[in-house]
């Protein structure tokens, strides 16, 4: 009997070790400077740097694979991937858990075309109510939870692109009136698309998007999210997160 109990205990320890050694499977959309791979195939980007370091401090290994954003969400929802980095929404929190404090707040700005007939009125926008009042059409990418929650839900007409880079081509070609995005990531895509001379960034700033690590509720690592939150707060207090972001902001 004692030998049987010892064997069972040994198997339990082995199984726990095997579980702990399983890397966290993180999925992400290729989106510089948040997360991407360089020409040598090495992961880079400040969302990656922050979350990867926080996980390492907890002793959690991670693997990162890129997919279109809507596919990333489906993979986590269906349990085929463990985690993603995004804004928590009621829909996402049905199948994924998260931590209390965002590790980054992404400030959103309003973009439009240089020749838009309502350019002066767009520059005077002060809230989402003004977007509704002006009957503006918003161009965004498929799976943008912030847009679904704050723009589409208000009855504001929205056109979706399956690829983020095509948002700026659609806007430049007057497939909508405005886009609401983070300037640091928007301008490289605008320039790469050859439409920099047709797009203008206004001074209009809407609310910030809070970014979190979301882990599938079926993944054992979800239980470590409170500890992850504490690590994030320590990294913020140390100035480590500002240092990481600074590497990318300076380059831009």
Secondary structure, DSSP 4 states (H G I P E B T S, - for coil): -HHHHHHHHHHHHHHHHHHHHSPEEEEE--BTTTBEE-TTS-EESHHHHHHHHHHHHTT--EEEEE--HHHHHHHHHTTSS-EEEE---TTHHHHEE--SS-SEEEEEEEEEETT-TTHHHHHT--SHHHHHHTTPPEEEETT-HHHHHHTGGGT--EEEESSTTHHHHHHHTTSSSEEEE-HHHHHHHHHHTT-GGGEEEEEEEEEEEEEEEEEETTSGGGGGHHHHHHHHHHHHHHTHHHHHHHHHHHH-
